[in-house]
């Protein structure tokens, strides 16, 4: 498999919904540097999941 066959999977920008959610989660987790305007959809999804886990862990204490 070559990534050159599927360039949209690597460079598709994050959706407006992902941007809103990532911004809100990064503020809630006190990590505003986790948000960036130029993230791809995959990068945003990974950061959203990581922030959700971190928030859930903090809420469990």
mmCIF file of the N, C-alpha and C atoms, coordinates in Angstrom:
data_MODEL
# 
_entry.id   MODEL 
# 
loop_
_atom_site.group_PDB 
_atom_site.id 
_atom_site.type_symbol 
_atom_site.label_atom_id 
_atom_site.label_alt_id 
_atom_site.label_comp_id 
_atom_site.label_asym_id 
_atom_site.label_entity_id 
_atom_site.label_seq_id 
_atom_site.pdbx_PDB_ins_code 
_atom_site.Cartn_x 
_atom_site.Cartn_y 
_atom_site.Cartn_z 
_atom_site.occupancy 
_atom_site.B_iso_or_equiv 
_atom_site.pdbx_formal_charge 
_atom_site.auth_seq_id 
_atom_site.auth_comp_id 
_atom_site.auth_asym_id 
_atom_site.auth_atom_id 
_atom_site.pdbx_PDB_model_num 
ATOM 1   N N  . UNK A 1 1  ? 0.845   -1.184 0.000  1.00 0.00 ? 1  UNK A N  1 
ATOM 2   C CA . UNK A 1 1  ? 0.000   0.000  0.000  1.00 0.00 ? 1  UNK A CA 1 
ATOM 3   C C  . UNK A 1 1  ? 0.883   1.237  0.000  1.00 0.00 ? 1  UNK A C  1 
ATOM 4   N N  . UNK A 1 2  ? 0.565   2.138  -0.843 1.00 0.00 ? 2  UNK A N  1 
ATOM 5   C CA . UNK A 1 2  ? 1.324   3.375  -0.938 1.00 0.00 ? 2  UNK A CA 1 
ATOM 6   C C  . UNK A 1 2  ? 0.449   4.546  -0.520 1.00 0.00 ? 2  UNK A C  1 
ATOM 7   N N  . UNK A 1 3  ? 1.021   5.427  0.288  1.00 0.00 ? 3  UNK A N  1 
ATOM 8   C CA . UNK A 1 3  ? 0.257   6.592  0.730  1.00 0.00 ? 3  UNK A CA 1 
ATOM 9   C C  . UNK A 1 3  ? 0.018   7.579  -0.401 1.00 0.00 ? 3  UNK A C  1 
ATOM 10  N N  . UNK A 1 4  ? 0.795   7.478  -1.441 1.00 0.00 ? 4  UNK A N  1 
ATOM 11  C CA . UNK A 1 4  ? 0.582   8.382  -2.566 1.00 0.00 ? 4  UNK A CA 1 
ATOM 12  C C  . UNK A 1 4  ? -0.718  8.075  -3.294 1.00 0.00 ? 4  UNK A C  1 
ATOM 13  N N  . UNK A 1 5  ? -1.252  6.871  -3.103 1.00 0.00 ? 5  UNK A N  1 
ATOM 14  C CA . UNK A 1 5  ? -2.524  6.516  -3.721 1.00 0.00 ? 5  UNK A CA 1 
ATOM 15  C C  . UNK A 1 5  ? -3.698  7.183  -3.008 1.00 0.00 ? 5  UNK A C  1 
ATOM 16  N N  . UNK A 1 6  ? -3.525  7.525  -1.743 1.00 0.00 ? 6  UNK A N  1 
ATOM 17  C CA . UNK A 1 6  ? -4.612  8.069  -0.933 1.00 0.00 ? 6  UNK A CA 1 
ATOM 18  C C  . UNK A 1 6  ? -4.183  9.372  -0.245 1.00 0.00 ? 6  UNK A C  1 
ATOM 19  N N  . UNK A 1 7  ? -3.840  10.403 -0.995 1.00 0.00 ? 7  UNK A N  1 
ATOM 20  C CA . UNK A 1 7  ? -3.352  11.629 -0.351 1.00 0.00 ? 7  UNK A CA 1 
ATOM 21  C C  . UNK A 1 7  ? -4.415  12.321 0.499  1.00 0.00 ? 7  UNK A C  1 
ATOM 22  N N  . UNK A 1 8  ? -5.706  12.140 0.186  1.00 0.00 ? 8  UNK A N  1 
ATOM 23  C CA . UNK A 1 8  ? -6.749  12.793 0.967  1.00 0.00 ? 8  UNK A CA 1 
ATOM 24  C C  . UNK A 1 8  ? -6.821  12.253 2.391  1.00 0.00 ? 8  UNK A C  1 
ATOM 25  N N  . UNK A 1 9  ? -6.392  11.034 2.610  1.00 0.00 ? 9  UNK A N  1 
ATOM 26  C CA . UNK A 1 9  ? -6.414  10.458 3.952  1.00 0.00 ? 9  UNK A CA 1 
ATOM 27  C C  . UNK A 1 9  ? -5.345  11.077 4.850  1.00 0.00 ? 9  UNK A C  1 
ATOM 28  N N  . UNK A 1 10 ? -4.327  11.614 4.259  1.00 0.00 ? 10 UNK A N  1 
ATOM 29  C CA . UNK A 1 10 ? -3.234  12.206 5.030  1.00 0.00 ? 10 UNK A CA 1 
ATOM 30  C C  . UNK A 1 10 ? -3.414  13.700 5.231  1.00 0.00 ? 10 UNK A C  1 
ATOM 31  N N  . UNK A 1 11 ? -4.056  14.362 4.311  1.00 0.00 ? 11 UNK A N  1 
ATOM 32  C CA . UNK A 1 11 ? -4.085  15.809 4.353  1.00 0.00 ? 11 UNK A CA 1 
ATOM 33  C C  . UNK A 1 11 ? -5.472  16.405 4.547  1.00 0.00 ? 11 UNK A C  1 
ATOM 34  N N  . UNK A 1 12 ? -6.483  15.586 4.737  1.00 0.00 ? 12 UNK A N  1 
ATOM 35  C CA . UNK A 1 12 ? -7.832  16.118 4.914  1.00 0.00 ? 12 UNK A CA 1 
ATOM 36  C C  . UNK A 1 12 ? -7.870  16.953 6.186  1.00 0.00 ? 12 UNK A C  1 
ATOM 37  N N  . UNK A 1 13 ? -8.250  18.221 6.092  1.00 0.00 ? 13 UNK A N  1 
ATOM 38  C CA . UNK A 1 13 ? -8.265  19.067 7.295  1.00 0.00 ? 13 UNK A CA 1 
ATOM 39  C C  . UNK A 1 13 ? -9.364  18.642 8.266  1.00 0.00 ? 13 UNK A C  1 
ATOM 40  N N  . UNK A 1 14 ? -9.179  19.012 9.516  1.00 0.00 ? 14 UNK A N  1 
ATOM 41  C CA . UNK A 1 14 ? -10.195 18.663 10.505 1.00 0.00 ? 14 UNK A CA 1 
ATOM 42  C C  . UNK A 1 14 ? -11.488 19.400 10.181 1.00 0.00 ? 14 UNK A C  1 
ATOM 43  N N  . UNK A 1 15 ? -12.575 18.798 10.586 1.00 0.00 ? 15 UNK A N  1 
ATOM 44  C CA . UNK A 1 15 ? -13.884 19.381 10.326 1.00 0.00 ? 15 UNK A CA 1 
ATOM 45  C C  . UNK A 1 15 ? -14.152 20.495 11.330 1.00 0.00 ? 15 UNK A C  1 
ATOM 46  N N  . UNK A 1 16 ? -15.099 21.368 11.038 1.00 0.00 ? 16 UNK A N  1 
ATOM 47  C CA . UNK A 1 16 ? -15.449 22.409 12.006 1.00 0.00 ? 16 UNK A CA 1 
ATOM 48  C C  . UNK A 1 16 ? -15.927 21.820 13.338 1.00 0.00 ? 16 UNK A C  1 
ATOM 49  N N  . UNK A 1 17 ? -16.611 20.698 13.272 1.00 0.00 ? 17 UNK A N  1 
ATOM 50  C CA . UNK A 1 17 ? -17.060 20.040 14.501 1.00 0.00 ? 17 UNK A CA 1 
ATOM 51  C C  . UNK A 1 17 ? -15.896 19.542 15.339 1.00 0.00 ? 17 UNK A C  1 
ATOM 52  N N  . UNK A 1 18 ? -14.905 18.968 14.671 1.00 0.00 ? 18 UNK A N  1 
ATOM 53  C CA . UNK A 1 18 ? -13.712 18.524 15.381 1.00 0.00 ? 18 UNK A CA 1 
ATOM 54  C C  . UNK A 1 18 ? -12.985 19.718 15.998 1.00 0.00 ? 18 UNK A C  1 
ATOM 55  N N  . UNK A 1 19 ? -12.916 20.811 15.270 1.00 0.00 ? 19 UNK A N  1 
ATOM 56  C CA . UNK A 1 19 ? -12.231 22.007 15.777 1.00 0.00 ? 19 UNK A CA 1 
ATOM 57  C C  . UNK A 1 19 ? -12.924 22.524 17.033 1.00 0.00 ? 19 UNK A C  1 
ATOM 58  N N  . UNK A 1 20 ? -14.250 22.591 17.002 1.00 0.00 ? 20 UNK A N  1 
ATOM 59  C CA . UNK A 1 20 ? -15.000 23.058 18.179 1.00 0.00 ? 20 UNK A CA 1 
ATOM 60  C C  . UNK A 1 20 ? -14.794 22.141 19.370 1.00 0.00 ? 20 UNK A C  1 
ATOM 61  N N  . UNK A 1 21 ? -14.883 20.841 19.134 1.00 0.00 ? 21 UNK A N  1 
ATOM 62  C CA . UNK A 1 21 ? -14.724 19.879 20.216 1.00 0.00 ? 21 UNK A CA 1 
ATOM 63  C C  . UNK A 1 21 ? -13.309 19.891 20.772 1.00 0.00 ? 21 UNK A C  1 
ATOM 64  N N  . UNK A 1 22 ? -12.331 19.934 19.908 1.00 0.00 ? 22 UNK A N  1 
ATOM 65  C CA . UNK A 1 22 ? -10.940 19.958 20.352 1.00 0.00 ? 22 UNK A CA 1 
ATOM 66  C C  . UNK A 1 22 ? -10.640 21.225 21.143 1.00 0.00 ? 22 UNK A C  1 
ATOM 67  N N  . UNK A 1 23 ? -11.150 22.352 20.706 1.00 0.00 ? 23 UNK A N  1 
ATOM 68  C CA . UNK A 1 23 ? -10.951 23.608 21.424 1.00 0.00 ? 23 UNK A CA 1 
ATOM 69  C C  . UNK A 1 23 ? -11.568 23.514 22.829 1.00 0.00 ? 23 UNK A C  1 
ATOM 70  N N  . UNK A 1 24 ? -12.784 23.000 22.915 1.00 0.00 ? 24 UNK A N  1 
ATOM 71  C CA . UNK A 1 24 ? -13.460 22.889 24.205 1.00 0.00 ? 24 UNK A CA 1 
ATOM 72  C C  . UNK A 1 24 ? -12.735 21.915 25.135 1.00 0.00 ? 24 UNK A C  1 
ATOM 73  N N  . UNK A 1 25 ? -12.326 20.767 24.616 1.00 0.00 ? 25 UNK A N  1 
ATOM 74  C CA . UNK A 1 25 ? -11.634 19.781 25.441 1.00 0.00 ? 25 UNK A CA 1 
ATOM 75  C C  . UNK A 1 25 ? -10.266 20.282 25.894 1.00 0.00 ? 25 UNK A C  1 
ATOM 76  N N  . UNK A 1 26 ? -9.563  20.985 25.024 1.00 0.00 ? 26 UNK A N  1 
ATOM 77  C CA . UNK A 1 26 ? -8.245  21.487 25.411 1.00 0.00 ? 26 UNK A CA 1 
ATOM 78  C C  . UNK A 1 26 ? -8.360  22.538 26.507 1.00 0.00 ? 26 UNK A C  1 
ATOM 79  N N  . UNK A 1 27 ? -9.404  23.323 26.470 1.00 0.00 ? 27 UNK A N  1 
ATOM 80  C CA . UNK A 1 27 ? -9.633  24.306 27.541 1.00 0.00 ? 27 UNK A CA 1 
ATOM 81  C C  . UNK A 1 27 ? -10.010 23.590 28.832 1.00 0.00 ? 27 UNK A C  1 
ATOM 82  N N  . UNK A 1 28 ? -10.895 22.603 28.736 1.00 0.00 ? 28 UNK A N  1 
ATOM 83  C CA . UNK A 1 28 ? -11.321 21.851 29.923 1.00 0.00 ? 28 UNK A CA 1 
ATOM 84  C C  . UNK A 1 28 ? -10.160 21.125 30.583 1.00 0.00 ? 28 UNK A C  1 
ATOM 85  N N  . UNK A 1 29 ? -9.223  20.637 29.778 1.00 0.00 ? 29 UNK A N  1 
ATOM 86  C CA . UNK A 1 29 ? -8.075  19.889 30.301 1.00 0.00 ? 29 UNK A CA 1 
ATOM 87  C C  . UNK A 1 29 ? -6.901  20.813 30.653 1.00 0.00 ? 29 UNK A C  1 
ATOM 88  N N  . UNK A 1 30 ? -7.114  22.121 30.549 1.00 0.00 ? 30 UNK A N  1 
ATOM 89  C CA . UNK A 1 30 ? -6.054  23.099 30.842 1.00 0.00 ? 30 UNK A CA 1 
ATOM 90  C C  . UNK A 1 30 ? -4.826  22.871 29.966 1.00 0.00 ? 30 UNK A C  1 
ATOM 91  N N  . UNK A 1 31 ? -5.064  22.508 28.713 1.00 0.00 ? 31 UNK A N  1 
ATOM 92  C CA . UNK A 1 31 ? -3.973  22.288 27.755 1.00 0.00 ? 31 UNK A CA 1 
ATOM 93  C C  . UNK A 1 31 ? -4.310  22.986 26.432 1.00 0.00 ? 31 UNK A C  1 
ATOM 94  N N  . UNK A 1 32 ? -4.357  24.301 26.431 1.00 0.00 ? 32 UNK A N  1 
ATOM 95  C CA . UNK A 1 32 ? -4.764  25.003 25.208 1.00 0.00 ? 32 UNK A CA 1 
ATOM 96  C C  . UNK A 1 32 ? -3.819  24.796 24.033 1.00 0.00 ? 32 UNK A C  1 
ATOM 97  N N  . UNK A 1 33 ? -2.590  24.383 24.280 1.00 0.00 ? 33 UNK A N  1 
ATOM 98  C CA . UNK A 1 33 ? -1.655  24.151 23.178 1.00 0.00 ? 33 UNK A CA 1 
ATOM 99  C C  . UNK A 1 33 ? -1.996  22.893 22.381 1.00 0.00 ? 33 UNK A C  1 
ATOM 100 N N  . UNK A 1 34 ? -2.921  22.075 22.871 1.00 0.00 ? 34 UNK A N  1 
ATOM 101 C CA . UNK A 1 34 ? -3.341  20.893 22.120 1.00 0.00 ? 34 UNK A CA 1 
ATOM 102 C C  . UNK A 1 34 ? -4.166  21.276 20.903 1.00 0.00 ? 34 UNK A C  1 
ATOM 103 N N  . UNK A 1 35 ? -4.724  22.483 20.911 1.00 0.00 ? 35 UNK A N  1 
ATOM 104 C CA . UNK A 1 35 ? -5.510  22.945 19.766 1.00 0.00 ? 35 UNK A CA 1 
ATOM 105 C C  . UNK A 1 35 ? -4.614  23.696 18.793 1.00 0.00 ? 35 UNK A C  1 
ATOM 106 N N  . UNK A 1 36 ? -4.774  23.389 17.517 1.00 0.00 ? 36 UNK A N  1 
ATOM 107 C CA . UNK A 1 36 ? -4.084  24.105 16.448 1.00 0.00 ? 36 UNK A CA 1 
ATOM 108 C C  . UNK A 1 36 ? -5.002  24.136 15.231 1.00 0.00 ? 36 UNK A C  1 
ATOM 109 N N  . UNK A 1 37 ? -5.005  25.228 14.518 1.00 0.00 ? 37 UNK A N  1 
ATOM 110 C CA . UNK A 1 37 ? -5.893  25.392 13.359 1.00 0.00 ? 37 UNK A CA 1 
ATOM 111 C C  . UNK A 1 37 ? -5.523  24.518 12.171 1.00 0.00 ? 37 UNK A C  1 
ATOM 112 N N  . UNK A 1 38 ? -4.274  24.094 12.089 1.00 0.00 ? 38 UNK A N  1 
ATOM 113 C CA . UNK A 1 38 ? -3.808  23.409 10.886 1.00 0.00 ? 38 UNK A CA 1 
ATOM 114 C C  . UNK A 1 38 ? -3.712  21.888 11.017 1.00 0.00 ? 38 UNK A C  1 
ATOM 115 N N  . UNK A 1 39 ? -4.453  21.294 11.922 1.00 0.00 ? 39 UNK A N  1 
ATOM 116 C CA . UNK A 1 39 ? -4.406  19.845 12.115 1.00 0.00 ? 39 UNK A CA 1 
ATOM 117 C C  . UNK A 1 39 ? -5.185  19.118 11.022 1.00 0.00 ? 39 UNK A C  1 
ATOM 118 N N  . UNK A 1 40 ? -4.760  17.902 10.738 1.00 0.00 ? 40 UNK A N  1 
ATOM 119 C CA . UNK A 1 40 ? -5.539  17.058 9.835  1.00 0.00 ? 40 UNK A CA 1 
ATOM 120 C C  . UNK A 1 40 ? -6.660  16.414 10.646 1.00 0.00 ? 40 UNK A C  1 
ATOM 121 N N  . UNK A 1 41 ? -7.594  15.820 9.953  1.00 0.00 ? 41 UNK A N  1 
ATOM 122 C CA . UNK A 1 41 ? -8.722  15.178 10.633 1.00 0.00 ? 41 UNK A CA 1 
ATOM 123 C C  . UNK A 1 41 ? -8.234  14.041 11.530 1.00 0.00 ? 41 UNK A C  1 
ATOM 124 N N  . UNK A 1 42 ? -7.239  13.280 11.065 1.00 0.00 ? 42 UNK A N  1 
ATOM 125 C CA . UNK A 1 42 ? -6.716  12.174 11.863 1.00 0.00 ? 42 UNK A CA 1 
ATOM 126 C C  . UNK A 1 42 ? -5.985  12.675 13.102 1.00 0.00 ? 42 UNK A C  1 
ATOM 127 N N  . UNK A 1 43 ? -5.185  13.722 12.943 1.00 0.00 ? 43 UNK A N  1 
ATOM 128 C CA . UNK A 1 43 ? -4.482  14.288 14.098 1.00 0.00 ? 43 UNK A CA 1 
ATOM 129 C C  . UNK A 1 43 ? -5.472  14.821 15.123 1.00 0.00 ? 43 UNK A C  1 
ATOM 130 N N  . UNK A 1 44 ? -6.505  15.500 14.645 1.00 0.00 ? 44 UNK A N  1 
ATOM 131 C CA . UNK A 1 44 ? -7.522  16.032 15.545 1.00 0.00 ? 44 UNK A CA 1 
ATOM 132 C C  . UNK A 1 44 ? -8.234  14.903 16.284 1.00 0.00 ? 44 UNK A C  1 
ATOM 133 N N  . UNK A 1 45 ? -8.563  13.830 15.576 1.00 0.00 ? 45 UNK A N  1 
ATOM 134 C CA . UNK A 1 45 ? -9.246  12.699 16.210 1.00 0.00 ? 45 UNK A CA 1 
ATOM 135 C C  . UNK A 1 45 ? -8.380  12.076 17.308 1.00 0.00 ? 45 UNK A C  1 
ATOM 136 N N  . UNK A 1 46 ? -7.076  11.956 17.056 1.00 0.00 ? 46 UNK A N  1 
ATOM 137 C CA . UNK A 1 46 ? -6.181  11.393 18.070 1.00 0.00 ? 46 UNK A CA 1 
ATOM 138 C C  . UNK A 1 46 ? -6.086  12.305 19.288 1.00 0.00 ? 46 UNK A C  1 
ATOM 139 N N  . UNK A 1 47 ? -5.989  13.605 19.058 1.00 0.00 ? 47 UNK A N  1 
ATOM 140 C CA . UNK A 1 47 ? -5.905  14.540 20.187 1.00 0.00 ? 47 UNK A CA 1 
ATOM 141 C C  . UNK A 1 47 ? -7.204  14.574 20.980 1.00 0.00 ? 47 UNK A C  1 
ATOM 142 N N  . UNK A 1 48 ? -8.331  14.508 20.286 1.00 0.00 ? 48 UNK A N  1 
ATOM 143 C CA . UNK A 1 48 ? -9.631  14.491 20.970 1.00 0.00 ? 48 UNK A CA 1 
ATOM 144 C C  . UNK A 1 48 ? -9.728  13.266 21.869 1.00 0.00 ? 48 UNK A C  1 
ATOM 145 N N  . UNK A 1 49 ? -9.365  12.118 21.342 1.00 0.00 ? 49 UNK A N  1 
ATOM 146 C CA . UNK A 1 49 ? -9.429  10.877 22.138 1.00 0.00 ? 49 UNK A CA 1 
ATOM 147 C C  . UNK A 1 49 ? -8.496  10.947 23.337 1.00 0.00 ? 49 UNK A C  1 
ATOM 148 N N  . UNK A 1 50 ? -7.293  11.462 23.148 1.00 0.00 ? 50 UNK A N  1 
ATOM 149 C CA . UNK A 1 50 ? -6.340  11.569 24.254 1.00 0.00 ? 50 UNK A CA 1 
ATOM 150 C C  . UNK A 1 50 ? -6.851  12.521 25.328 1.00 0.00 ? 50 UNK A C  1 
ATOM 151 N N  . UNK A 1 51 ? -7.418  13.641 24.920 1.00 0.00 ? 51 UNK A N  1 
ATOM 152 C CA . UNK A 1 51 ? -7.951  14.591 25.896 1.00 0.00 ? 51 UNK A CA 1 
ATOM 153 C C  . UNK A 1 51 ? -9.155  14.011 26.636 1.00 0.00 ? 51 UNK A C  1 
ATOM 154 N N  . UNK A 1 52 ? -10.002 13.279 25.920 1.00 0.00 ? 52 UNK A N  1 
ATOM 155 C CA . UNK A 1 52 ? -11.154 12.644 26.585 1.00 0.00 ? 52 UNK A CA 1 
ATOM 156 C C  . UNK A 1 52 ? -10.687 11.653 27.654 1.00 0.00 ? 52 UNK A C  1 
ATOM 157 N N  . UNK A 1 53 ? -9.674  10.872 27.336 1.00 0.00 ? 53 UNK A N  1 
ATOM 158 C CA . UNK A 1 53 ? -9.139  9.919  28.316 1.00 0.00 ? 53 UNK A CA 1 
ATOM 159 C C  . UNK A 1 53 ? -8.545  10.639 29.514 1.00 0.00 ? 53 UNK A C  1 
ATOM 160 N N  . UNK A 1 54 ? -7.804  11.695 29.253 1.00 0.00 ? 54 UNK A N  1 
ATOM 161 C CA . UNK A 1 54 ? -7.183  12.453 30.338 1.00 0.00 ? 54 UNK A CA 1 
ATOM 162 C C  . UNK A 1 54 ? -8.240  13.086 31.251 1.00 0.00 ? 54 UNK A C  1 
ATOM 163 N N  . UNK A 1 55 ? -9.275  13.636 30.661 1.00 0.00 ? 55 UNK A N  1 
ATOM 164 C CA . UNK A 1 55 ? -10.355 14.245 31.444 1.00 0.00 ? 55 UNK A CA 1 
ATOM 165 C C  . UNK A 1 55 ? -11.086 13.183 32.246 1.00 0.00 ? 55 UNK A C  1 
ATOM 166 N N  . UNK A 1 56 ? -11.346 12.037 31.642 1.00 0.00 ? 56 UNK A N  1 
ATOM 167 C CA . UNK A 1 56 ? -12.020 10.945 32.351 1.00 0.00 ? 56 UNK A CA 1 
ATOM 168 C C  . UNK A 1 56 ? -11.169 10.466 33.520 1.00 0.00 ? 56 UNK A C  1 
ATOM 169 N N  . UNK A 1 57 ? -9.866  10.375 33.327 1.00 0.00 ? 57 UNK A N  1 
ATOM 170 C CA . UNK A 1 57 ? -8.976  9.971  34.404 1.00 0.00 ? 57 UNK A CA 1 
ATOM 171 C C  . UNK A 1 57 ? -8.985  10.995 35.539 1.00 0.00 ? 57 UNK A C  1 
ATOM 172 N N  . UNK A 1 58 ? -8.941  12.255 35.208 1.00 0.00 ? 58 UNK A N  1 
ATOM 173 C CA . UNK A 1 58 ? -8.954  13.304 36.227 1.00 0.00 ? 58 UNK A CA 1 
ATOM 174 C C  . UNK A 1 58 ? -10.292 13.309 36.986 1.00 0.00 ? 58 UNK A C  1 
ATOM 175 N N  . UNK A 1 59 ? -11.382 13.046 36.279 1.00 0.00 ? 59 UNK A N  1 
ATOM 176 C CA . UNK A 1 59 ? -12.694 13.003 36.924 1.00 0.00 ? 59 UNK A CA 1 
ATOM 177 C C  . UNK A 1 59 ? -12.872 11.792 37.830 1.00 0.00 ? 59 UNK A C  1 
ATOM 178 N N  . UNK A 1 60 ? -12.050 10.767 37.641 1.00 0.00 ? 60 UNK A N  1 
ATOM 179 C CA . UNK A 1 60 ? -12.211 9.555  38.445 1.00 0.00 ? 60 UNK A CA 1 
ATOM 180 C C  . UNK A 1 60 ? -11.623 9.698  39.842 1.00 0.00 ? 60 UNK A C  1 
ATOM 181 N N  . UNK A 1 61 ? -10.859 10.762 40.073 1.00 0.00 ? 61 UNK A N  1 
ATOM 182 C CA . UNK A 1 61 ? -10.269 10.940 41.402 1.00 0.00 ? 61 UNK A CA 1 
ATOM 183 C C  . UNK A 1 61 ? -11.183 11.672 42.325 1.00 0.00 ? 61 UNK A C  1 
# 
